[in-house]
């Protein structure tokens, strides 16, 4: 398998129709010159998300659903998706349309031979933001600014889910958060371990349907704790993350 697209979902029944109209054509485009699979992770939805996903994948090849019996959080959903993904490159994408599915080929184009992770970057000088609530911008941009100071000033956005990873990264880089911190933790740990990151400048949009699951104060607290742990590592007062053994990284 060349590319796996992992899409975490939680109570996103209103967003599922967009997967058919906006994601499926992109998958067919990618399949012209590579093998592609899509892994949906239903993270304990209490609405009709799982049933809707079953409907749209019933006649699709290389599309499957993994279901958590209860809500475990975004980080847990990402880890589950990684454990099931078989592609040499793994793309993670938001189910709510905040980053456009039709940009997946462009995201992949930034994954050059000397790059291990490509992250969407609305805060890049060539990126942008469209109709996103101010509180989300303040939280995301503020967090990314602090990571620029303590990790790498050349990376503008640390908080995006929309990314492409080489398989080795998904198998060997540890991250432990079950919540919204997970994507940031994964990328920062990868950078501290020497993996190389490139940014894909793009536009962050407001969600197309449904409501955000983010708990603002919980997310802020998680970032502050993690940022402090990163500072301690950079000062060599705490150990750097140890790579997982490839076969146990799931």
C-alpha positions as CSV (number, residue, x, y, z in Angstrom):
1,X,0.0,0.0,0.0
2,X,1.4,3.4,-1.0
3,X,-0.9,5.8,0.9
4,X,-3.2,5.4,3.9
5,X,-5.6,8.2,4.8
6,X,-6.7,8.1,8.4
7,X,-9.8,10.1,9.4
8,X,-10.8,10.2,13.1
9,X,-14.6,10.8,13.5
10,X,-16.6,11.5,16.6
11,X,-20.3,12.5,16.3
12,X,-19.8,13.7,12.8
13,X,-22.9,12.3,11.1
14,X,-23.6,15.7,9.5
15,X,-20.1,15.7,8.0
16,X,-20.2,12.1,6.5
17,X,-22.0,13.2,3.2
18,X,-19.0,15.5,2.5
19,X,-16.7,12.5,2.6
20,X,-18.6,11.1,-0.4
21,X,-18.7,14.3,-2.5
22,X,-15.3,15.7,-1.5
23,X,-13.0,12.9,-0.4
24,X,-14.0,10.1,-2.7
25,X,-13.0,12.0,-5.9
26,X,-9.6,12.7,-4.4
27,X,-9.0,9.1,-3.6
28,X,-9.9,8.1,-7.1
29,X,-7.5,10.7,-8.4
30,X,-4.7,9.4,-6.2
31,X,-5.4,5.8,-7.3
32,X,-4.4,6.6,-10.9
33,X,-0.7,6.2,-10.0
34,X,-0.6,4.6,-6.5
35,X,-2.5,2.3,-4.2
36,X,-4.6,4.1,-1.6
37,X,-6.7,3.0,1.4
38,X,-8.9,5.0,3.8
39,X,-9.2,4.1,7.5
40,X,-12.0,5.8,9.4
41,X,-11.8,5.6,13.2
42,X,-15.2,6.1,14.8
43,X,-14.2,7.2,18.3
44,X,-17.3,6.1,20.3
45,X,-19.8,8.3,18.5
46,X,-23.2,8.4,20.1
47,X,-25.0,9.6,17.0
48,X,-25.4,7.9,13.6
49,X,-21.8,8.4,12.5
50,X,-20.9,4.7,12.5
51,X,-24.0,3.8,10.6
52,X,-23.4,6.5,8.0
53,X,-19.8,5.4,7.6
54,X,-21.0,1.8,7.0
55,X,-23.3,3.1,4.3
56,X,-20.7,5.0,2.4
57,X,-18.0,2.3,2.6
58,X,-20.2,-0.7,1.9
59,X,-19.3,-0.8,-1.8
60,X,-15.9,0.8,-1.7
61,X,-12.6,-1.1,-1.9
62,X,-9.8,-0.4,0.5
63,X,-12.1,1.6,2.8
64,X,-12.7,0.4,6.3
65,X,-14.0,1.5,9.7
66,X,-12.5,0.8,13.1
67,X,-14.8,1.5,16.0
68,X,-14.0,2.4,19.6
69,X,-16.8,1.1,21.9
70,X,-16.5,4.4,23.8
71,X,-15.0,7.8,23.3
72,X,-11.3,7.6,24.0
73,X,-10.2,10.9,22.5
74,X,-8.5,12.2,19.3
75,X,-5.0,10.9,20.3
76,X,-6.3,7.4,20.9
77,X,-8.1,7.5,17.5
78,X,-4.9,8.6,15.7
79,X,-3.0,5.7,17.4
80,X,-5.7,3.2,16.3
81,X,-5.6,4.6,12.8
82,X,-1.8,4.3,12.7
83,X,-2.0,0.7,13.9
84,X,-4.4,-0.3,11.1
85,X,-2.7,1.8,8.3
86,X,-0.7,-0.2,5.8
87,X,0.6,2.6,3.7
88,X,4.3,3.7,3.3
89,X,2.9,7.2,3.8
90,X,0.1,8.0,6.3
91,X,-2.1,11.1,5.9
92,X,-4.2,12.2,8.8
93,X,-7.2,14.5,7.9
94,X,-10.0,16.2,9.7
95,X,-13.5,14.9,9.1
96,X,-15.1,18.3,9.4
97,X,-13.6,20.0,6.3
98,X,-11.4,22.5,8.1
99,X,-8.7,21.5,5.6
100,X,-9.8,20.6,2.1
101,X,-9.6,17.0,1.0
102,X,-8.7,18.1,-2.5
103,X,-5.4,19.4,-1.1
104,X,-4.1,15.9,-0.2
105,X,-2.2,15.5,-3.5
106,X,-0.5,18.9,-2.8
107,X,0.3,17.9,0.8
108,X,1.9,14.7,-0.5
109,X,3.9,16.7,-3.1
110,X,5.8,18.4,-0.2
111,X,7.0,15.0,1.1
112,X,10.3,15.0,-0.6
113,X,13.0,12.4,-0.1
114,X,14.6,14.3,2.7
115,X,11.4,15.0,4.6
116,X,9.6,12.8,7.1
117,X,6.5,14.9,8.0
118,X,4.6,17.5,6.1
119,X,2.2,19.6,8.2
120,X,-0.5,21.9,7.0
121,X,0.4,25.5,8.0
122,X,-2.1,28.3,7.9
123,X,0.3,30.4,10.0
124,X,3.0,30.2,7.3
125,X,3.4,33.6,5.6
126,X,1.8,32.1,2.5
127,X,-1.1,30.5,4.5
128,X,-4.3,31.9,5.7
129,X,-7.4,31.6,7.9
130,X,-11.1,31.8,6.8
131,X,-14.1,32.3,9.1
132,X,-12.5,30.5,12.0
133,X,-13.7,31.5,15.5
134,X,-11.3,34.0,17.2
135,X,-10.8,31.8,20.3
136,X,-9.6,28.9,18.2
137,X,-7.1,31.2,16.3
138,X,-5.8,32.6,19.6
139,X,-5.4,29.1,21.1
140,X,-3.7,27.5,18.1
141,X,-1.6,30.4,17.0
142,X,-0.5,31.2,20.6
143,X,0.5,27.6,21.2
144,X,2.4,27.4,17.9
145,X,4.3,30.6,18.8
146,X,5.5,29.1,22.1
147,X,6.6,25.9,20.3
148,X,8.5,28.1,17.8
149,X,10.5,29.5,20.7
150,X,11.2,26.2,22.5
151,X,11.5,23.8,19.5
152,X,12.1,25.3,16.0
153,X,11.3,28.9,15.0
154,X,11.2,27.8,11.3
155,X,8.0,25.9,11.7
156,X,5.0,28.2,11.9
157,X,2.1,25.7,12.8
158,X,2.4,23.0,15.4
159,X,-1.3,22.2,16.0
160,X,-2.7,21.0,12.6
161,X,-4.1,17.5,12.2
162,X,-3.8,17.6,8.4
163,X,-0.4,16.0,7.8
164,X,1.5,13.4,5.9
165,X,3.9,11.1,7.7
166,X,6.3,8.5,6.6
167,X,5.4,5.1,8.0
168,X,8.5,5.0,10.2
169,X,7.4,8.1,12.1
170,X,4.0,6.5,12.8
171,X,5.6,3.4,14.1
172,X,8.6,4.7,16.0
173,X,7.7,8.1,17.5
174,X,5.9,7.9,20.9
175,X,3.0,10.1,21.9
176,X,0.8,9.5,24.8
177,X,-1.9,12.2,24.9
178,X,-5.4,10.9,24.2
179,X,-6.7,14.4,23.5
180,X,-6.2,17.3,21.1
181,X,-2.5,17.6,22.2
182,X,-1.7,14.4,20.4
183,X,-0.8,15.7,17.0
184,X,1.5,18.4,18.5
185,X,3.1,15.9,20.8
186,X,3.8,13.5,18.0
187,X,5.4,16.2,15.7
188,X,7.4,17.8,18.5
189,X,8.7,14.4,19.7
190,X,9.6,13.5,16.1
191,X,11.5,16.7,15.7
192,X,13.4,16.1,19.0
193,X,14.3,12.7,17.7
194,X,15.8,14.2,14.5
195,X,12.9,13.7,12.0
196,X,12.6,16.4,9.4
197,X,9.4,18.5,9.0
198,X,8.2,20.6,6.0
199,X,5.3,23.0,6.0
200,X,2.5,23.0,3.4
201,X,1.1,26.6,3.4
202,X,-2.7,26.4,3.2
203,X,-5.9,27.9,4.4
204,X,-7.7,26.9,7.6
205,X,-11.4,27.0,7.2
206,X,-14.3,26.9,9.7
207,X,-15.9,23.5,10.0
208,X,-18.5,22.7,7.3
209,X,-20.9,20.9,9.7
210,X,-21.4,19.8,13.3
211,X,-19.9,21.3,16.4
212,X,-16.3,21.3,17.7
213,X,-15.4,18.8,20.4
214,X,-12.5,20.9,21.7
215,X,-12.5,21.7,25.5
216,X,-10.5,24.9,25.6
217,X,-9.2,25.0,29.1
218,X,-8.3,21.3,29.0
219,X,-6.4,21.9,25.8
220,X,-4.5,24.9,27.2
221,X,-3.5,23.0,30.3
222,X,-2.3,20.0,28.3
223,X,-0.2,22.3,26.0
224,X,1.4,24.1,29.0
225,X,2.3,20.9,30.7
226,X,3.8,19.5,27.5
227,X,5.7,22.7,26.7
228,X,7.3,22.6,30.2
229,X,8.4,19.0,29.6
230,X,9.9,20.1,26.3
231,X,11.8,22.9,28.0
232,X,13.2,20.4,30.5
233,X,14.3,18.1,27.7
234,X,16.0,20.9,25.8
235,X,17.8,21.9,29.0
236,X,18.8,18.2,29.4
237,X,17.0,18.0,32.7
238,X,14.7,15.3,31.3
239,X,15.2,12.5,28.8
240,X,14.5,12.9,25.1
241,X,11.8,10.5,23.7
242,X,13.0,7.1,23.0
243,X,12.0,5.6,19.7
244,X,9.6,2.7,19.9
245,X,10.4,-0.7,18.5
246,X,8.8,-0.9,15.0
247,X,6.7,-3.9,15.8
248,X,5.4,-2.5,19.1
249,X,4.7,1.1,18.0
250,X,1.0,0.6,17.5
